[in-house]
Amino acid sequence: MEDILYTVPEVAKLIKTNPAYVYELIKAGLLPRLKLGSMKIRKKTLIEFLEKYEGYDLTDPFNVKKIDQEEGGVTS
């Protein structure tokens, strides 16, 4: 059976970051989650998040910026 729910550490591993950063994405309201004992993220939700924020700088989840594609920089 295919996994449809991921734990925060699993999401962190999938997006090659750390669990603390995933919690920041959740706290900023960028990554929806549900709580079933511990926080879980649906596979569909993670895919939608990645598609929605492609082309954005999420270094600071509370200050999301679009990446300028031509120059490789960040725009306000």
PDB file of N, CA, C and O in Angstrom:
ATOM      1  N   MET A   1       0.840  -1.193   0.000  1.00  0.00           N
ATOM      2  CA  MET A   1       0.000   0.000   0.000  1.00  0.00           C
ATOM      3  C   MET A   1       0.883   1.254   0.000  1.00  0.00           C
ATOM      4  O   MET A   1       1.852   1.352   0.753  1.00  0.00           O
ATOM      5  N   GLU A   2       0.528   2.184  -0.844  1.00  0.00           N
ATOM      6  CA  GLU A   2       1.274   3.427  -0.955  1.00  0.00           C
ATOM      7  C   GLU A   2       0.988   4.328   0.248  1.00  0.00           C
ATOM      8  O   GLU A   2      -0.156   4.446   0.686  1.00  0.00           O
ATOM      9  N   ASP A   3       2.045   4.967   0.781  1.00  0.00           N
ATOM     10  CA  ASP A   3       1.863   5.907   1.885  1.00  0.00           C
ATOM     11  C   ASP A   3       1.075   7.117   1.413  1.00  0.00           C
ATOM     12  O   ASP A   3       1.397   7.707   0.382  1.00  0.00           O
ATOM     13  N   ILE A   4       0.048   7.487   2.160  1.00  0.00           N
ATOM     14  CA  ILE A   4      -0.688   8.702   1.836  1.00  0.00           C
ATOM     15  C   ILE A   4      -0.491   9.768   2.899  1.00  0.00           C
ATOM     16  O   ILE A   4      -0.858  10.926   2.698  1.00  0.00           O
ATOM     17  N   LEU A   5       0.089   9.382   4.032  1.00  0.00           N
ATOM     18  CA  LEU A   5       0.398  10.322   5.107  1.00  0.00           C
ATOM     19  C   LEU A   5       1.883  10.253   5.430  1.00  0.00           C
ATOM     20  O   LEU A   5       2.476   9.174   5.473  1.00  0.00           O
ATOM     21  N   TYR A   6       2.474  11.425   5.655  1.00  0.00           N
ATOM     22  CA  TYR A   6       3.879  11.498   6.050  1.00  0.00           C
ATOM     23  C   TYR A   6       3.989  12.181   7.403  1.00  0.00           C
ATOM     24  O   TYR A   6       3.211  13.083   7.713  1.00  0.00           O
ATOM     25  N   THR A   7       4.943  11.756   8.201  1.00  0.00           N
ATOM     26  CA  THR A   7       5.262  12.450   9.442  1.00  0.00           C
ATOM     27  C   THR A   7       6.143  13.650   9.090  1.00  0.00           C
ATOM     28  O   THR A   7       6.649  13.746   7.972  1.00  0.00           O
ATOM     29  N   VAL A   8       6.322  14.550  10.034  1.00  0.00           N
ATOM     30  CA  VAL A   8       7.178  15.718   9.798  1.00  0.00           C
ATOM     31  C   VAL A   8       8.607  15.279   9.455  1.00  0.00           C
ATOM     32  O   VAL A   8       9.176  15.815   8.504  1.00  0.00           O
ATOM     33  N   PRO A   9       9.212  14.334  10.178  1.00  0.00           N
ATOM     34  CA  PRO A   9      10.564  13.896   9.784  1.00  0.00           C
ATOM     35  C   PRO A   9      10.613  13.285   8.379  1.00  0.00           C
ATOM     36  O   PRO A   9      11.599  13.464   7.663  1.00  0.00           O
ATOM     37  N   GLU A  10       9.569  12.573   7.985  1.00  0.00           N
ATOM     38  CA  GLU A  10       9.532  12.004   6.634  1.00  0.00           C
ATOM     39  C   GLU A  10       9.456  13.103   5.576  1.00  0.00           C
ATOM     40  O   GLU A  10      10.124  13.021   4.545  1.00  0.00           O
ATOM     41  N   VAL A  11       8.641  14.133   5.829  1.00  0.00           N
ATOM     42  CA  VAL A  11       8.552  15.256   4.895  1.00  0.00           C
ATOM     43  C   VAL A  11       9.906  15.955   4.803  1.00  0.00           C
ATOM     44  O   VAL A  11      10.362  16.302   3.714  1.00  0.00           O
ATOM     45  N   ALA A  12      10.539  16.156   5.950  1.00  0.00           N
ATOM     46  CA  ALA A  12      11.853  16.802   5.958  1.00  0.00           C
ATOM     47  C   ALA A  12      12.847  16.028   5.094  1.00  0.00           C
ATOM     48  O   ALA A  12      13.619  16.620   4.339  1.00  0.00           O
ATOM     49  N   LYS A  13      12.823  14.734   5.207  1.00  0.00           N
ATOM     50  CA  LYS A  13      13.727  13.908   4.412  1.00  0.00           C
ATOM     51  C   LYS A  13      13.397  14.015   2.925  1.00  0.00           C
ATOM     52  O   LYS A  13      14.300  14.106   2.093  1.00  0.00           O
ATOM     53  N   LEU A  14      12.109  14.005   2.589  1.00  0.00           N
ATOM     54  CA  LEU A  14      11.680  14.084   1.194  1.00  0.00           C
ATOM     55  C   LEU A  14      12.083  15.405   0.538  1.00  0.00           C
ATOM     56  O   LEU A  14      12.483  15.426  -0.626  1.00  0.00           O
ATOM     57  N   ILE A  15      11.979  16.510   1.287  1.00  0.00           N
ATOM     58  CA  ILE A  15      12.312  17.813   0.701  1.00  0.00           C
ATOM     59  C   ILE A  15      13.730  18.258   1.068  1.00  0.00           C
ATOM     60  O   ILE A  15      14.118  19.404   0.845  1.00  0.00           O
ATOM     61  N   LYS A  16      14.483  17.329   1.632  1.00  0.00           N
ATOM     62  CA  LYS A  16      15.910  17.520   1.921  1.00  0.00           C
ATOM     63  C   LYS A  16      16.178  18.744   2.811  1.00  0.00           C
ATOM     64  O   LYS A  16      16.979  19.621   2.486  1.00  0.00           O
ATOM     65  N   THR A  17      15.478  18.757   3.934  1.00  0.00           N
ATOM     66  CA  THR A  17      15.653  19.809   4.927  1.00  0.00           C
ATOM     67  C   THR A  17      15.558  19.166   6.301  1.00  0.00           C
ATOM     68  O   THR A  17      15.718  17.951   6.420  1.00  0.00           O
ATOM     69  N   ASN A  18      15.307  19.934   7.319  1.00  0.00           N
ATOM     70  CA  ASN A  18      15.215  19.354   8.663  1.00  0.00           C
ATOM     71  C   ASN A  18      13.806  19.534   9.226  1.00  0.00           C
ATOM     72  O   ASN A  18      13.056  20.393   8.762  1.00  0.00           O
ATOM     73  N   PRO A  19      13.446  18.730  10.222  1.00  0.00           N
ATOM     74  CA  PRO A  19      12.090  18.811  10.789  1.00  0.00           C
ATOM     75  C   PRO A  19      11.733  20.194  11.330  1.00  0.00           C
ATOM     76  O   PRO A  19      10.580  20.613  11.228  1.00  0.00           O
ATOM     77  N   ALA A  20      12.694  20.904  11.899  1.00  0.00           N
ATOM     78  CA  ALA A  20      12.409  22.238  12.440  1.00  0.00           C
ATOM     79  C   ALA A  20      11.917  23.174  11.339  1.00  0.00           C
ATOM     80  O   ALA A  20      11.024  23.990  11.567  1.00  0.00           O
ATOM     81  N   TYR A  21      12.496  23.055  10.150  1.00  0.00           N
ATOM     82  CA  TYR A  21      12.071  23.898   9.029  1.00  0.00           C
ATOM     83  C   TYR A  21      10.657  23.518   8.572  1.00  0.00           C
ATOM     84  O   TYR A  21       9.869  24.396   8.220  1.00  0.00           O
ATOM     85  N   VAL A  22      10.333  22.237   8.573  1.00  0.00           N
ATOM     86  CA  VAL A  22       8.980  21.800   8.202  1.00  0.00           C
ATOM     87  C   VAL A  22       7.968  22.375   9.198  1.00  0.00           C
ATOM     88  O   VAL A  22       6.889  22.817   8.804  1.00  0.00           O
ATOM     89  N   TYR A  23       8.317  22.368  10.480  1.00  0.00           N
ATOM     90  CA  TYR A  23       7.428  22.968  11.480  1.00  0.00           C
ATOM     91  C   TYR A  23       7.256  24.471  11.225  1.00  0.00           C
ATOM     92  O   TYR A  23       6.173  25.009  11.456  1.00  0.00           O
ATOM     93  N   GLU A  24       8.303  25.156  10.753  1.00  0.00           N
ATOM     94  CA  GLU A  24       8.199  26.572  10.416  1.00  0.00           C
ATOM     95  C   GLU A  24       7.238  26.781   9.241  1.00  0.00           C
ATOM     96  O   GLU A  24       6.438  27.717   9.252  1.00  0.00           O
ATOM     97  N   LEU A  25       7.318  25.909   8.227  1.00  0.00           N
ATOM     98  CA  LEU A  25       6.391  25.995   7.097  1.00  0.00           C
ATOM     99  C   LEU A  25       4.952  25.829   7.573  1.00  0.00           C
ATOM    100  O   LEU A  25       4.048  26.520   7.102  1.00  0.00           O
ATOM    101  N   ILE A  26       4.749  24.909   8.511  1.00  0.00           N
ATOM    102  CA  ILE A  26       3.417  24.674   9.073  1.00  0.00           C
ATOM    103  C   ILE A  26       2.966  25.902   9.869  1.00  0.00           C
ATOM    104  O   ILE A  26       1.843  26.379   9.704  1.00  0.00           O
ATOM    105  N   LYS A  27       3.845  26.403  10.726  1.00  0.00           N
ATOM    106  CA  LYS A  27       3.525  27.555  11.571  1.00  0.00           C
ATOM    107  C   LYS A  27       3.197  28.790  10.732  1.00  0.00           C
ATOM    108  O   LYS A  27       2.340  29.589  11.110  1.00  0.00           O
ATOM    109  N   ALA A  28       3.877  28.947   9.595  1.00  0.00           N
ATOM    110  CA  ALA A  28       3.645  30.090   8.708  1.00  0.00           C
ATOM    111  C   ALA A  28       2.362  29.929   7.896  1.00  0.00           C
ATOM    112  O   ALA A  28       1.944  30.858   7.204  1.00  0.00           O
ATOM    113  N   GLY A  29       1.739  28.761   7.978  1.00  0.00           N
ATOM    114  CA  GLY A  29       0.499  28.524   7.255  1.00  0.00           C
ATOM    115  C   GLY A  29       0.707  28.130   5.796  1.00  0.00           C
ATOM    116  O   GLY A  29      -0.242  28.138   5.013  1.00  0.00           O
ATOM    117  N   LEU A  30       1.930  27.790   5.427  1.00  0.00           N
ATOM    118  CA  LEU A  30       2.228  27.430   4.040  1.00  0.00           C
ATOM    119  C   LEU A  30       1.991  25.952   3.759  1.00  0.00           C
ATOM    120  O   LEU A  30       1.655  25.579   2.635  1.00  0.00           O
ATOM    121  N   LEU A  31       2.161  25.116   4.763  1.00  0.00           N
ATOM    122  CA  LEU A  31       2.024  23.672   4.587  1.00  0.00           C
ATOM    123  C   LEU A  31       0.933  23.153   5.522  1.00  0.00           C
ATOM    124  O   LEU A  31       1.172  22.989   6.719  1.00  0.00           O
ATOM    125  N   PRO A  32      -0.259  22.895   4.991  1.00  0.00           N
ATOM    126  CA  PRO A  32      -1.349  22.383   5.825  1.00  0.00           C
ATOM    127  C   PRO A  32      -1.019  21.011   6.403  1.00  0.00           C
ATOM    128  O   PRO A  32      -0.314  20.217   5.779  1.00  0.00           O
ATOM    129  N   ARG A  33      -1.527  20.743   7.586  1.00  0.00           N
ATOM    130  CA  ARG A  33      -1.287  19.447   8.237  1.00  0.00           C
ATOM    131  C   ARG A  33      -2.525  19.031   9.007  1.00  0.00           C
ATOM    132  O   ARG A  33      -3.471  19.804   9.157  1.00  0.00           O
ATOM    133  N   LEU A  34      -2.504  17.811   9.486  1.00  0.00           N
ATOM    134  CA  LEU A  34      -3.535  17.337  10.392  1.00  0.00           C
ATOM    135  C   LEU A  34      -2.836  16.639  11.543  1.00  0.00           C
ATOM    136  O   LEU A  34      -1.668  16.263  11.442  1.00  0.00           O
ATOM    137  N   LYS A  35      -3.554  16.472  12.624  1.00  0.00           N
ATOM    138  CA  LYS A  35      -2.944  15.841  13.784  1.00  0.00           C
ATOM    139  C   LYS A  35      -3.650  14.531  14.073  1.00  0.00           C
ATOM    140  O   LYS A  35      -4.835  14.503  14.406  1.00  0.00           O
ATOM    141  N   LEU A  36      -2.907  13.456  13.940  1.00  0.00           N
ATOM    142  CA  LEU A  36      -3.362  12.101  14.277  1.00  0.00           C
ATOM    143  C   LEU A  36      -2.313  11.529  15.219  1.00  0.00           C
ATOM    144  O   LEU A  36      -1.448  10.756  14.807  1.00  0.00           O
ATOM    145  N   GLY A  37      -2.398  11.911  16.475  1.00  0.00           N
ATOM    146  CA  GLY A  37      -1.346  11.572  17.430  1.00  0.00           C
ATOM    147  C   GLY A  37      -0.226  12.578  17.318  1.00  0.00           C
ATOM    148  O   GLY A  37       0.026  13.347  18.246  1.00  0.00           O
ATOM    149  N   SER A  38       0.448  12.575  16.178  1.00  0.00           N
ATOM    150  CA  SER A  38       1.452  13.598  15.869  1.00  0.00           C
ATOM    151  C   SER A  38       1.048  14.251  14.560  1.00  0.00           C
ATOM    152  O   SER A  38       0.115  13.795  13.897  1.00  0.00           O
ATOM    153  N   MET A  39       1.741  15.311  14.186  1.00  0.00           N
ATOM    154  CA  MET A  39       1.393  16.005  12.948  1.00  0.00           C
ATOM    155  C   MET A  39       1.699  15.135  11.744  1.00  0.00           C
ATOM    156  O   MET A  39       2.734  14.473  11.675  1.00  0.00           O
ATOM    157  N   LYS A  40       0.765  15.153  10.790  1.00  0.00           N
ATOM    158  CA  LYS A  40       0.919  14.395   9.548  1.00  0.00           C
ATOM    159  C   LYS A  40       0.603  15.315   8.379  1.00  0.00           C
ATOM    160  O   LYS A  40      -0.208  16.233   8.499  1.00  0.00           O
ATOM    161  N   ILE A  41       1.241  15.064   7.265  1.00  0.00           N
ATOM    162  CA  ILE A  41       1.012  15.806   6.029  1.00  0.00           C
ATOM    163  C   ILE A  41       0.602  14.797   4.966  1.00  0.00           C
ATOM    164  O   ILE A  41       1.276  13.788   4.757  1.00  0.00           O
ATOM    165  N   ARG A  42      -0.513  15.082   4.297  1.00  0.00           N
ATOM    166  CA  ARG A  42      -0.956  14.189   3.234  1.00  0.00           C
ATOM    167  C   ARG A  42      -0.009  14.304   2.038  1.00  0.00           C
ATOM    168  O   ARG A  42       0.523  15.379   1.760  1.00  0.00           O
ATOM    169  N   LYS A  43       0.194  13.201   1.343  1.00  0.00           N
ATOM    170  CA  LYS A  43       1.036  13.186   0.153  1.00  0.00           C
ATOM    171  C   LYS A  43       0.527  14.213  -0.855  1.00  0.00           C
ATOM    172  O   LYS A  43       1.312  14.971  -1.425  1.00  0.00           O
ATOM    173  N   LYS A  44      -0.792  14.236  -1.076  1.00  0.00           N
ATOM    174  CA  LYS A  44      -1.401  15.174  -2.020  1.00  0.00           C
ATOM    175  C   LYS A  44      -1.114  16.619  -1.617  1.00  0.00           C
ATOM    176  O   LYS A  44      -0.826  17.459  -2.469  1.00  0.00           O
ATOM    177  N   THR A  45      -1.191  16.903  -0.326  1.00  0.00           N
ATOM    178  CA  THR A  45      -0.929  18.250   0.180  1.00  0.00           C
ATOM    179  C   THR A  45       0.513  18.648  -0.069  1.00  0.00           C
ATOM    180  O   THR A  45       0.781  19.783  -0.461  1.00  0.00           O
ATOM    181  N   LEU A  46       1.442  17.733   0.152  1.00  0.00           N
ATOM    182  CA  LEU A  46       2.855  18.021  -0.079  1.00  0.00           C
ATOM    183  C   LEU A  46       3.116  18.321  -1.556  1.00  0.00           C
ATOM    184  O   LEU A  46       3.845  19.258  -1.879  1.00  0.00           O
ATOM    185  N   ILE A  47       2.532  17.538  -2.439  1.00  0.00           N
ATOM    186  CA  ILE A  47       2.700  17.760  -3.879  1.00  0.00           C
ATOM    187  C   ILE A  47       2.119  19.122  -4.271  1.00  0.00           C
ATOM    188  O   ILE A  47       2.742  19.866  -5.028  1.00  0.00           O
ATOM    189  N   GLU A  48       0.940  19.445  -3.764  1.00  0.00           N
ATOM    190  CA  GLU A  48       0.318  20.740  -4.059  1.00  0.00           C
ATOM    191  C   GLU A  48       1.178  21.890  -3.541  1.00  0.00           C
ATOM    192  O   GLU A  48       1.319  22.909  -4.217  1.00  0.00           O
ATOM    193  N   PHE A  49       1.749  21.737  -2.355  1.00  0.00           N
ATOM    194  CA  PHE A  49       2.640  22.752  -1.774  1.00  0.00           C
ATOM    195  C   PHE A  49       3.845  22.977  -2.683  1.00  0.00           C
ATOM    196  O   PHE A  49       4.195  24.118  -2.982  1.00  0.00           O
ATOM    197  N   LEU A  50       4.475  21.896  -3.118  1.00  0.00           N
ATOM    198  CA  LEU A  50       5.660  22.013  -3.977  1.00  0.00           C
ATOM    199  C   LEU A  50       5.314  22.681  -5.309  1.00  0.00           C
ATOM    200  O   LEU A  50       6.087  23.497  -5.812  1.00  0.00           O
ATOM    201  N   GLU A  51       4.178  22.346  -5.869  1.00  0.00           N
ATOM    202  CA  GLU A  51       3.755  22.957  -7.138  1.00  0.00           C
ATOM    203  C   GLU A  51       3.426  24.444  -6.949  1.00  0.00           C
ATOM    204  O   GLU A  51       3.802  25.275  -7.776  1.00  0.00           O
ATOM    205  N   LYS A  52       2.731  24.771  -5.872  1.00  0.00           N
ATOM    206  CA  LYS A  52       2.323  26.153  -5.619  1.00  0.00           C
ATOM    207  C   LYS A  52       3.515  27.077  -5.409  1.00  0.00           C
ATOM    208  O   LYS A  52       3.514  28.211  -5.888  1.00  0.00           O
ATOM    209  N   TYR A  53       4.530  26.601  -4.697  1.00  0.00           N
ATOM    210  CA  TYR A  53       5.652  27.459  -4.338  1.00  0.00           C
ATOM    211  C   TYR A  53       6.895  27.260  -5.206  1.00  0.00           C
ATOM    212  O   TYR A  53       7.973  27.751  -4.870  1.00  0.00           O
ATOM    213  N   GLU A  54       6.747  26.546  -6.312  1.00  0.00           N
ATOM    214  CA  GLU A  54       7.862  26.436  -7.250  1.00  0.00           C
ATOM    215  C   GLU A  54       8.148  27.833  -7.801  1.00  0.00           C
ATOM    216  O   GLU A  54       7.233  28.535  -8.232  1.00  0.00           O
ATOM    217  N   GLY A  55       9.421  28.232  -7.784  1.00  0.00           N
ATOM    218  CA  GLY A  55       9.797  29.563  -8.251  1.00  0.00           C
ATOM    219  C   GLY A  55       9.797  30.610  -7.145  1.00  0.00           C
ATOM    220  O   GLY A  55       9.937  31.802  -7.417  1.00  0.00           O
ATOM    221  N   TYR A  56       9.641  30.170  -5.900  1.00  0.00           N
ATOM    222  CA  TYR A  56       9.640  31.081  -4.763  1.00  0.00           C
ATOM    223  C   TYR A  56      10.788  30.756  -3.810  1.00  0.00           C
ATOM    224  O   TYR A  56      11.206  29.605  -3.687  1.00  0.00           O
ATOM    225  N   ASP A  57      11.284  31.792  -3.142  1.00  0.00           N
ATOM    226  CA  ASP A  57      12.301  31.634  -2.113  1.00  0.00           C
ATOM    227  C   ASP A  57      11.578  31.457  -0.787  1.00  0.00           C
ATOM    228  O   ASP A  57      10.931  32.383  -0.298  1.00  0.00           O
ATOM    229  N   LEU A  58      11.688  30.271  -0.208  1.00  0.00           N
ATOM    230  CA  LEU A  58      11.021  29.965   1.063  1.00  0.00           C
ATOM    231  C   LEU A  58      12.020  29.885   2.217  1.00  0.00           C
ATOM    232  O   LEU A  58      11.741  29.276   3.250  1.00  0.00           O
ATOM    233  N   THR A  59      13.186  30.506   2.029  1.00  0.00           N
ATOM    234  CA  THR A  59      14.194  30.485   3.081  1.00  0.00           C
ATOM    235  C   THR A  59      13.605  30.956   4.407  1.00  0.00           C
ATOM    236  O   THR A  59      13.841  30.353   5.454  1.00  0.00           O
ATOM    237  N   ASP A  60      12.837  32.040   4.349  1.00  0.00           N
ATOM    238  CA  ASP A  60      12.103  32.537   5.513  1.00  0.00           C
ATOM    239  C   ASP A  60      10.614  32.341   5.211  1.00  0.00           C
ATOM    240  O   ASP A  60      10.039  33.119   4.450  1.00  0.00           O
ATOM    241  N   PRO A  61       9.986  31.325   5.788  1.00  0.00           N
ATOM    242  CA  PRO A  61       8.579  31.040   5.485  1.00  0.00           C
ATOM    243  C   PRO A  61       7.621  32.182   5.806  1.00  0.00           C
ATOM    244  O   PRO A  61       6.489  32.197   5.321  1.00  0.00           O
ATOM    245  N   PHE A  62       8.062  33.129   6.614  1.00  0.00           N
ATOM    246  CA  PHE A  62       7.212  34.260   6.974  1.00  0.00           C
ATOM    247  C   PHE A  62       7.433  35.455   6.041  1.00  0.00           C
ATOM    248  O   PHE A  62       6.793  36.495   6.192  1.00  0.00           O
ATOM    249  N   ASN A  63       8.348  35.296   5.071  1.00  0.00           N
ATOM    250  CA  ASN A  63       8.664  36.359   4.118  1.00  0.00           C
ATOM    251  C   ASN A  63       8.974  35.717   2.766  1.00  0.00           C
ATOM    252  O   ASN A  63      10.117  35.738   2.307  1.00  0.00           O
ATOM    253  N   VAL A  64       7.961  35.154   2.142  1.00  0.00           N
ATOM    254  CA  VAL A  64       8.118  34.430   0.885  1.00  0.00           C
ATOM    255  C   VAL A  64       8.315  35.422  -0.257  1.00  0.00           C
ATOM    256  O   VAL A  64       7.595  36.415  -0.367  1.00  0.00           O
ATOM    257  N   LYS A  65       9.303  35.137  -1.103  1.00  0.00           N
ATOM    258  CA  LYS A  65       9.602  36.017  -2.234  1.00  0.00           C
ATOM    259  C   LYS A  65       9.672  35.207  -3.518  1.00  0.00           C
ATOM    260  O   LYS A  65      10.112  34.057  -3.527  1.00  0.00           O
ATOM    261  N   LYS A  66       9.232  35.829  -4.595  1.00  0.00           N
ATOM    262  CA  LYS A  66       9.328  35.200  -5.909  1.00  0.00           C
ATOM    263  C   LYS A  66      10.769  35.305  -6.386  1.00  0.00           C
ATOM    264  O   LYS A  66      11.411  36.342  -6.219  1.00  0.00           O
ATOM    265  N   ILE A  67      11.275  34.229  -6.980  1.00  0.00           N
ATOM    266  CA  ILE A  67      12.625  34.230  -7.521  1.00  0.00           C
ATOM    267  C   ILE A  67      12.586  34.817  -8.922  1.00  0.00           C
ATOM    268  O   ILE A  67      11.778  34.402  -9.753  1.00  0.00           O
ATOM    269  N   ASP A  68      13.459  35.781  -9.184  1.00  0.00           N
ATOM    270  CA  ASP A  68      13.558  36.382 -10.516  1.00  0.00           C
ATOM    271  C   ASP A  68      14.249  35.367 -11.425  1.00  0.00           C
ATOM    272  O   ASP A  68      15.448  35.121 -11.293  1.00  0.00           O
ATOM    273  N   GLN A  69      13.497  34.789 -12.335  1.00  0.00           N
ATOM    274  CA  GLN A  69      14.007  33.702 -13.193  1.00  0.00           C
ATOM    275  C   GLN A  69      15.128  34.154 -14.121  1.00  0.00           C
ATOM    276  O   GLN A  69      16.044  33.381 -14.402  1.00  0.00           O
ATOM    277  N   GLU A  70      15.069  35.400 -14.604  1.00  0.00           N
ATOM    278  CA  GLU A  70      16.072  35.861 -15.561  1.00  0.00           C
ATOM    279  C   GLU A  70      17.417  36.092 -14.902  1.00  0.00           C
ATOM    280  O   GLU A  70      18.456  35.778 -15.484  1.00  0.00           O
ATOM    281  N   GLU A  71      17.410  36.632 -13.707  1.00  0.00           N
ATOM    282  CA  GLU A  71      18.670  36.978 -13.051  1.00  0.00           C
ATOM    283  C   GLU A  71      19.064  35.964 -11.980  1.00  0.00           C
ATOM    284  O   GLU A  71      20.190  35.999 -11.485  1.00  0.00           O
ATOM    285  N   GLY A  72      18.161  35.071 -11.621  1.00  0.00           N
ATOM    286  CA  GLY A  72      18.457  34.102 -10.572  1.00  0.00           C
ATOM    287  C   GLY A  72      18.388  34.698  -9.187  1.00  0.00           C
ATOM    288  O   GLY A  72      18.708  34.029  -8.205  1.00  0.00           O
ATOM    289  N   GLY A  73      17.972  35.953  -9.096  1.00  0.00           N
ATOM    290  CA  GLY A  73      17.860  36.622  -7.817  1.00  0.00           C
ATOM    291  C   GLY A  73      16.452  36.551  -7.266  1.00  0.00           C
ATOM    292  O   GLY A  73      15.593  35.845  -7.795  1.00  0.00           O
ATOM    293  N   VAL A  74      16.232  37.286  -6.206  1.00  0.00           N
ATOM    294  CA  VAL A  74      14.934  37.293  -5.551  1.00  0.00           C
ATOM    295  C   VAL A  74      14.317  38.666  -5.719  1.00  0.00           C
ATOM    296  O   VAL A  74      14.995  39.686  -5.592  1.00  0.00           O
ATOM    297  N   THR A  75      13.018  38.683  -6.007  1.00  0.00           N
ATOM    298  CA  THR A  75      12.294  39.939  -6.087  1.00  0.00           C
ATOM    299  C   THR A  75      11.420  40.089  -4.859  1.00  0.00           C
ATOM    300  O   THR A  75      11.032  39.097  -4.241  1.00  0.00           O
ATOM    301  N   SER A  76      11.112  41.308  -4.508  1.00  0.00           N
ATOM    302  CA  SER A  76      10.292  41.556  -3.319  1.00  0.00           C
ATOM    303  C   SER A  76       8.843  41.269  -3.556  1.00  0.00           C
ATOM    304  O   SER A  76       8.025  41.430  -2.650  1.00  0.00           O
TER     305      SER A  76
END
